Amino acid sequence: MFVIRWLSLAVFGLCLPEQTLTVSCSQLVKGSMFTVALCCLSIHLLVQCWTLLCQPAVAMGISVFILAGLLVHCVFLVSIFDIYFSSPLVHGMTPQQTPLPPPAKRLVLFVADGLRADSLYELNSNSTPRAPYMRSILENNGSWGISHTRVPTESRPGHVALIAGFYEDVSAVAKGWKENPVEFDSVFNESKYTWSWGSPDILPMFAKGATGDHVYTFCYTAESEDFGAQDAAELDMWVFDHVKSFFNSSRSNQTLFSALNEEKVILFLHLLGIDTNGHAHRPNSREYKENIKKVDEGVKEIASMIDNFYGNDGKTAFILTSDHGMTDWGTHGAGHPSETLTPLIVWGAGVNYPQRVTSQKFEDNFLKEWKLENLKRLDVNQADVAPLMASLIGVPFPLNSVGTLPLEYLNNSAHFKAESMFTNAVQIVEQFKVKMSQKRETTLSFLFTPFKPLSDSEQINYLKKARLYIQQQKYDEAISLCKKLITLALEGLSYYHTYDRLFLGLSIAMSFVGWTTYVILVIIKTHTNLTKAVQTNNKESTVLFYSFAFVGMIIAFFLLIQTCPWTYYIYCLLPVPVWYAVVKELPVIQDLATNLLSHNMVQSIGFIFICILGIEILVFSFFYRSTLTLGLLVFAGWPVITQLWTQAKTSASIWTFLCVLLAIFPLMPVVGREANIPLVIATGLLTLLISCLSLASLCKNKNKYRYNEDLKVYFYQMLSIALSTYVVSSTHDSLKNKQGLPLLNQIISWMTLVSSSVLPLLSSTFLFQRLFSILLSLMSTYLLLSTGYEALFPLVLSGLMFVWINMEQEALQHYGLSLKPKLAVFNFAYATDIAQFRQLHLDDVRRSFFFVFFIVTAFFGTGNIASVNSFDPASVYCFLTVFSPFMMGSLLLLKVAVPFVLVSCAFEAIQVTTQLSSKSLLLLVLVISDIMALHFFFLVKDYGSWLDIGTSISHYVLVMSLTIFMMLMNGLAQLLTTQRLQLYRGTKHHST
């Protein structure tokens, strides 16, 4: 085998042109040992995957097969970030600075975190300005507009765009909130001195990313960022007070005084209070609007103090803007206009005065709403603010900036504007040249396709022509040419940044289709009677194996000589073992085709059409939640359509009622928009009432399998429900009165969270007793994470799940597949006898579809939307109110997972009570979810509005996460239903 691999490699090498082979060998020598090691590791992982897929599904074991599927789906999920969200940064450029003297010596940057454009510009109900000082500035002293942010609308990428001039990739946000996962240049780094005040989540990343020791930070403690504090505006007051004391202390500190009087000085004030109040009280709240007024007053005081400190020398420029906006329900992260439209007001040295106009053309109606029709609105992209700051104080443009200098904000000579725009163009072209050089070095010469509109000769011609125009004082022509060059250079940067996108996308798509096909073949071969056993030809299998191995080595060799990242090896080599596993089952495919052709074609086509229609409905529900309502109403009529109504009228009636009741939830507004704590409390009391009725029924039953300790577990869970209801009421009253989160409530919440994962394992493993115990434990935690109507959802959903289990028993008997077992005495602990398992039936496809539909309903029915901004941070206030993104994110994920667990446990019960192996139906579920994911993979786009781009990526990430969740939930459900902890001594256990 070793000899064959190297012979194949040698033969392939001889097929390459001599020049290509020479370049490739030199690149191989240059490659670092670390890269080679990573490549070897990725190839090793693929070999392990190949080894698994080469075995028959029965031989490898269904659990191992599911594990392989989990790994494959993780690759599918991660790939989207490599393809669409890889780092745009390049290094090796030379700094570019405008040669003419700048208009300002210093710049003051105010960033009001979470401030929406409309919240600042709109007037109060009595037609008075919400921020009087800023209104007077834009009307009399400066220029204004809207700064358009990009997805993700979070604090870190927003500040990076403002201060460094580029749009940070999502992976960098995930790698570190305060630290810099990658090195980048910024306006702060290029300044002589920068002093900054504000949040410990933002300031340190610019200080640690700066060269030398000239960026100074003054931060309050992380504990100060408390959503439950008396007044979050105190965070902004802290900043203003410390800036004032800083300037006062400089009068007695000669070193500091001298530094403040230097040129190229930046003062950065990060104001987090508005964002915190927006999260805690919503942007339309009194607290949010009053915070804006306080910031307006603080900005006025700071501007006046700084002007006085410098003797009104007219050399200070001021900028007020925001990193992102906020939705009406107090979240941000996606691409809604309320999140992407932020204010920008610039005044002071070198800045244009207000420009009076008679009419302006914009697609929105904001000018009329804000009563600003006669003042020229100058919109910019968020990254344009960085070159604007650099131009005002005369520092080099940040090396990685992709912003275009907004000339209309500048009040300077035409010569200065032309030189500044020329510097901007050269700085971006430098990035383009480095990016092109990197891609050319790592691509075989005969495969490299350059960006033709901006070839080497074209670059030189543009720059020479622009310089000539400036020398001839044709400044308008020079500016126009530089803008055109910047546009081409940015297009070229995007071209080379996405150079491998089509290649990687096709590789993932091939893996997707191959994996889905293989799972279908495994289902047909091992879980149905549609095919006959086929004798394998060892000689043909060996030839097939070496053929695919040879293809894999060719791909690996191509990647190696191009020094591709190690992740490329996984994405590009994954189709090889997957499709090998498919082709190896060719006899099964032929046998299946023969079998299907012998059946009624109309019925086969009709069945396929219904399957496609069902999957399309699921896909459509990601765009319109109300689609789930239509699906649930169809589900309500299922007993009538299938004649189950006559067989089990009571169960069918309850099923129809609960389906209709559950159908209401997808029509409800998104969670978090309107809090309804009394409804959460009422849900807690209703859960207690249902628990009491169930417990009374249990006590009346004299079955010998009931134990006193089981009753104790239920009492503990009921107590937990009562405590959760009390904590929700008490906590929100305390926060409403601005008294913070009570410590006792916080302790109870965390103890409830921990105990809820243990208490179900102490209960009886009889089917309905264990499922009810799981419901009570999860409800106690879910209540603590609820803020409105979603608290009712698990109760209704679990009721439907209990009926679903009964209905499936009726369906099983109706189709004559099995005798109806007695669910009342069914025990999860003794439901693993493989001799009782049956083959899959067409009706099992319907069961799998029901499961996927209920999983999707479990997400959207609780008020979530397919976007990262649908999650309400107020949901975690019973656990913590101090800002902690990862802890809050974990709790919100737990809230999402609770309905998933309920559905998964019910599905586990259905699998074992219908005499199916615990994983066979999961394979059908994988097929359905993978076809959905493939839909969204092809719907992902990087063009159009940022709302469309963000939504398309959110859909794909969500459906892939749901698929992975379903596989994980299957294992968790099996654990929760079958395992039992014995903490009581002397207990005798009787089997059924």
C-alpha positions, 0 to 999 in steps of 0.5 A: 500500500505504501509503495502504491501511494508513492508510485501514484504520486510520482506518476502524477508528478511526471504529468505536471509541466516542468515549470509547475513542478519546479514552483511546486517543489520550491513551495513545498520546501518553503512550507512550515513543518507546522502546516505539514503537521496540520495537513497530516492530522486532517488527512488522518481524520479523513482516513478514520472517516473513510475507515468507518464508511468503508464498513457496512453500517451493521458491522460498524454499529449504528452508534458509531455511524451516528458519531461519524454523522455528527463529525461530518455535520460539524464540518458542514457547519464550520465550513460556512464560516471558512467560505463566507467569514474568513479573515480579510486581513493581510499584512506587509503594507507600508503606511500612507499619510496625506503630505499636507498639514492637517486641519486639527491637532486633536480629535475627540471620539464619542461612541454611544454604544447601542444608540439608534439613528432615529432615537437621536434625530427624532423629536419628542412628542412635543416637537422638542429635540431629544438631544438639544445640544447635538441638534444645535450642532447639526443645525449650526456647526457641523455635518451629519448623516447616517453611518451604515453598519454591517452584520454582525451588529455587535460592539466588538466588530462595530468598534473595529470598523469605526477605529480600524476601518475594516469589517471583522469576520465572525470567527474573530468575535468568537475567539475573544471578546476583549483580546485580539485574535489577529493583529490589526492597525487602527487610528489609535495605533497611528496616533501620537497619544490616545486616551480612552475611557469606558468599558473593559470589554472594548478598550483593552483590545485597542490598547493591546493591539497598539505598538509602543506605549501610547494608548492609555485606558481607564475602565470601570469594573466589569461588575458595573455593567449590571442590567439590574442596576439602579441607573445604567446611565451612571456608566456614562456619568463615570466616563464624563467625570473621569475625563473632567478629573483627568484634564483637571489633574493635567494642570498640575502634571507637566508631563501629562500637560505637555502630552495633551498639547501634542499633535495627533492626539485622540480622546475616546469616550465609550458610553455604554449606558444607552446600550445597557438601558436598551437591553434592560428596558427597550429603546422606547423606554423612558430610561433609554430616552433619558440616557440619551439626554444625559449623554447629550448634556455630558457631550456638551460639557466635555466639548466646552471643557476641552475648548476652554482647556486649549484656549479655543484654538479651533484645532479640535475635531469632534465625532459622535457616532454609535457602534450599532443600533438596537431592535425595538425589543432590546437586542442586536446582532442581525441586519435589521435597519434599526440595528444597522442605522447609526447616527454620525455627527461631526463638527470642529476643526476641518469639518464642513458647516451645515449645508442647506438644500431644497430637496434630497432623495433617499429611499426612506422617509427619515428626513421628513420624520426628523424635520431635517429635510433642509439640512444635507444628509451625508451617509457613510459606511461605518468603515469610512469613519476611520479614514475621516479621523485619520485625515482630520488629524493627519495620521497614516490611514490604518493599514487594513482600512477598506473605508473611503474618505467621505470628502463632503464632511471636510472643510478644506482646500480642493488640493487637500481633498485630492491629496487625501483621496490619493492617499486613501487610494494608494493605501487600499491598492497596497492591500490589493497588491499584497492579497493578489501576491499571496493568492498568486504564490499559493496557486499553480500558475496555470490555475491562477486567474488574475483580477483583470480590471486592475492588472499591474499596468492598470494600477500604475496608469491610474496612480500616474494619471491621478498624480498628474491631475493633482500636479495640473491642479485638476483636483476634481478629475483626480478625486474622481479617478481615485474614487474609481481606483478605490472601487476597483481595488475593493472589488479586487480585494473581494475577488481574491478574498472569495477566490476559493469560495466556488471551489470550497462550496462545490466540495461541501455540496458534493459531500452533502449530497453524497452523505444524504445518499449514503444515509438513504442507502443505509436505511434501505439496506439495513432497516427495510425489506426493499433490497436483497442481500448482494454478494460483493466482488472482492476484486471489484471492491479492491479496484474501487478502493484504489481508484478513490484512494488515487483521486484522494491523493491527487486532491491532497497533492494539489492542496499541498503544493499550493500550501492551502490551509489545513481546513481545505484538506477536510473540505476537499477530501471529505467527498472522496470517502463519502462517495466511495461509500455510495458507489460501493453500494451500487448493487443496492441502488440497482436492486432498489431501482428494479424493486421500485419499477415493479411497484405502482409508479403513480403511488411511488411518484405521489409518495415522493411528491408528498415528501418533497412538499413536507420538506418545502413546508419546513423550509418555508417556515424559516421565512414565515413562522405562520407556516407552522400553524398551517402544518399543525392544523393539517396535523389536527386532521390526521386522525380523520384522514387515516380513520384513526378517529373511529378507533380511538375517539378520545385520544384523537379528540385531545390530539386535535384540540392540542394541535389547534392550541399549539398552532396559536404559538407561531402566530404570537409576536417574537419573544421579548418584545412585550414582557408578561411576567403575570402570565409566567407566574400563572403558568407556574401555578398551572403547572403546580395544579397539573402536578397535584392532579397527577400526583393524586392519580398516582397515589390512588393507583395501588400498583405494586411498582410505585414506591415512596421514594418516587413520590418524594421525587415528585414532591421535590420537583413540585417544590422546585416549580413553586420556588421558581414561580416565586423567584420570577415574581420576586426578581422582576419586582426587584428589577422593576424597582431598580433594586438589583437581583436579590442574592437569595433568588440568584442562589435558588435559580442556580440550584434549580438549574443544577437539580433539574438535570439530576431529579429526573434520574431519581424517578421511576423509569415507567414511561409516563412517570419518567416523562412527567418527571422530565417535564417538571424538572425542565419546567422549573428551569424554563420558568426562570428563563421565561418573560412572557407567553413562551412559558406556556409552550412546554406545557402545551407541547408536552401534552401533545407529546403524551397524546402523540405516543398514544396515537402512534400505538393506535396507528401501529395497531391500525396498520397491523404492524404490531400488537398494542403494548400496555403503555401504563406498565411500559418500562424504559429500562427494559425496552432494549430487547433487539429481538423485538425490533422490526423493519422500517415501514412507510408510516415510519417516514411520517413519524420522522417527519412529525419529529422534525416538524415538532423540533422546528416548532419547538424553536419557532413556537417559543417566539424565536426567529431565524436570527441571532437578535431574537434572543432576549437577554431579560430571560437570564435576569433570574441568574445574572444581570451583570454583562457576561456574553458567553454565560448569557449565551449559554443560558439562552441556548439552554432555554432553546434546548428545553423544548427540544429535550421534551420532543426528543424524549417523546420520540425516544418513547415512540421508537421503543414502544413501536418496536424500532431500534433506538437509532433507526428512525433517527436515520430518517430524521437525518435525511429530512434535516440534511435535505433542508440544510442543503436547501439553505446551503444553496440559498446562502448569499453574500450580495444584496442587503445586509439583512438578506445576507445575515438572514441567509447565513442565519438560516443555514447555521440554524438548520445545521445546529438543529441537525447536530442538536437532534443527534445530541438530543437523541443520546440525551433523551436515551440517557434521561429515559433509561437511566436511574440513580439509586440513592435510597438503600434497602429498596427492592426493584421488581421488573415487569 
